[in-house]
Every structure is written in structure tokens, then in C-alpha cells.
Amino acid sequence: MLKIFNSLSKNVEEIVPIHKGEIGMYACGPTVYGYTHIGHGRKYVTDDILRRTLEIIEELKVKHVQNVTDVGHLTSDADSGEDKMEKGAVAAGKTVWEVAKEYTDYFNNVMKELNILPPTIVCKATDHIADQIALIEKIIANDYGYDTPEAVYFDVTKFADYGKMFNQTIEEKSVASREGVEVGEFKKHPADFVLWFKRVGKYKDHVMHWESPWGDGFPGWHIECSAMSMKYLGEQFDIHTGGEDHLSIHHPNEIAQSEAGTGKKPFVKYWIHTTFLMVDGKKMSKSLGNLYKLTDLAEKGFSPLSLRYYFLTTHYHKQMNFTWEGLAGAQKSLLKLNKMVVDLSDVPVTAEGWSGEGVEYFQKFVAAMEDDLNTALALSIVWEMMKSNISDEAKKNLIVVMDSVLGLNLGTEPEKNMGIPEEIKELLTQREEARKTKNWAESDAIRAEIADKGYRVEDYPDGVKVEKI
């Protein structure tokens, strides 16, 4: 059975479903105020690998719920600063609703390009205001929340385990809550967090707002994940994923408010966090200009699946350093592996599947994936199997099931021209049309234009090969 590192217990634990044969999995989704970058991509690829392993190797039915944060997330995770959505809207010169749609669509396209399975349920915070209000009412009724002129707060001093979660003391959390943050005038404790913001003071002009028992306002960021996860997965469920940035504030707050509202423990059995992606040894940030998007990769001739392959070469719980040289190496490896699978395109997949010749490779692959999603080891086993002396039939059967877990679309994406920017692909299409009509002058002109843009075109009997110069 799959064993995974549980961030809450700090132990590697075997996944034992609450309900036999089923897994409830909630993934913290995007705050849709800006473009999705490759750092986000690493987290969601981890979620995807986890889900595929549960479904394909462990043969469990996974109900995968993921939120879209389109209100309430402030520039400080500890409830201060501007609303990220409104800040994004001002920067884009659009309404918050327009920005939410634009960046949600962009995020969904990135997930598709990275071959990430769509969640079973996608839920937007703004569609679940009533659920959030209902949970806040339960929290207050159970004497864990208090109303003030500025906001409704959660009282952390009344939740006995608050200072113990994720190996932090309540003093450390108090410091974290104050770093660069204005402590609310009516807070009882510095680490108390907002359940509902009132439309007063600096938030009096907040564009997104709703009526509530505590007045006109909008929900805090943390409450949405508790309300929506429990709505679709129940008051207790199996797995919650997120980035390592959620360890100090967001996820402890989720646990506290959820268990305070329902009186049930644990809220979630297994907490799984993906470590940040560095770029050239530095933290990703707008100021450093290294918040790379998939379009930035495409301009340099790299495909989204090459990035996915690159992610799989480092364990999700280890810090990964992105470099262009590293990505180039990953794409070269993927191209080579993909070519090996393409060469098996005429080999049939048999009814025996992976249970016949070469089964030892599948067993080693499963062992790697069940060992806390050791994708780097799993990839090495794929290469070992493809270079072995077993039959083509066995290789084809094995690679089909292995790739269904790794999600690299091996053998389905053409080996030639992989990672070529859309602009170049469009020129290739125009050149092909010119060649079909024997307009050789135009064909040569387009070829020269492609060369000017940094790509070499070579014609072969079975097609065209394009590579970066």
C-alpha cells in the first residue's frame, strides 16, 4: 500500500482509507489574481501523481476536490493588506470578476498542458458564501469565535492543539502573524485569524461583499477551504494537499476552525505538502523576473511535458532548483524515451497486460511509487525496462501502465517537433501548404523566416524535423 510523508505527524504513514475502496482528497487550488507560473505547476503535478498512484496502483476510487480562491485572500496570509483579487484587478484594469475568469481559464489551460487530470469537483469560493457563513455560525455557537466591530475572529487560545500543529508553538505563530502585518485593534490574541471581514475601515469599499449575520462583508481566506472540503468530502476525510507555504498559517487555521465547528478529530488524516521550486538557486519572485510561465518555456523551445518530466526527477518533498540547462536535459531524455515508445507503436497491447514477461520491472516500479511517490526511482526503472532484453510486447504492455501513472503521454505526442513554439508551428503549417502547391519560393522564404527565429528545418521522407539552432 502507498506510504506517504504526513506533514502533521512528521512520519511516513501507510494510506488507510476512512471508507474502504475510496479516498477523499482536497487540494488547495489557485488564487486567481495572476498568471499561473511553473512553481505552481510543480505542486499540481505532485497532486496528479498522487491521484494517479491511488487510482491505478492502489485501485481506489478518488474523489478529488479543488477550490478556486476568487475572494478573501489578502496579500498577507495572516489577514492583512489588500485583497489579492482587487489588487490584480487594478493592475489589469479590469473588474475582479473579469480577472477571476481570465486567470481561472489560464490556470485550467496550464493544467491541461501539463497533462494533469481535472479534479472530480472544482468549487469557487464566491459560489459557496452560504456554506462559509453556516460554518462560522457553528464555530461561534461552539464558543471558538467572537464578533468585533472590524471582523469576526477565531479565538486560537480556546483550541488546545493550535500551538502544536506542524511542530510550531503558539508563540512562534504569534510572531508569524505579526510579520509585516497590522494586528487588528480588537483581536484578543495576535494569532487570532479572521473568519469574516466587515466592510468597514480600509475594507469599506471592498467590491465583493455579501450580507451576513455580522453585517455586510466578505469571508476570510481560510474559511473557504474548510467549508467547501467538508461540503463535498464530509466532516472528516483522507488527504489534504498544498504547498509548503501553507504549513505555518493556512492549514493550521483550517484544522482549528474545522474541528472547532464540527467537534470531530481529525479533520484530515494525511497532510501532503510539496516543497517550493527555486530558479537558479533563488526564490521565485516578480522582482527577480523569474516567475516563468509555460509560454516563457515555449519561446525557448521547451514543451510542457518536458517540464513535467523535469519535475519527476526530484522528489516532491525536496527543494528543486530549476535551471534552463536542467530543463534542456529533461527534454532530451523525454524525446529519447518518447522515440523508443513511438517505435513500439505497431506492437499490440495484449490481454495479459503487465502480468507476464517483465513483471519484475512493474513490481519495482510499484515499490518506488508506493515509497512516498519516489518518481525519480520510478523513472530509472522505466529506462531500465526499456533498455532490457525483454520482448517488445512486454515493453509495450509495461510502458502503457507505467505511463498511465507518470502521465508523460509517451508515444502519443509526436517525437519530432516536440516543444516547438506555437509561432513556429504556424509557420511550419504555412510552409507545408506552400509545398503542397509547389510554391517553392514561398516555402524557402518561410524556411528562412523560421531560421531567423532560431530554428532549423530539415525535410525527410517521413516528415519534417525542426530543432533549435
Summary of the structure (lengths in Angstrom):
residues: 469
radius of gyration: 25.0
end to end distance: 47.0
largest distance: 80.2
contacts: 1533
relative contact order: 0.12
helix: 46%
strand: 19%
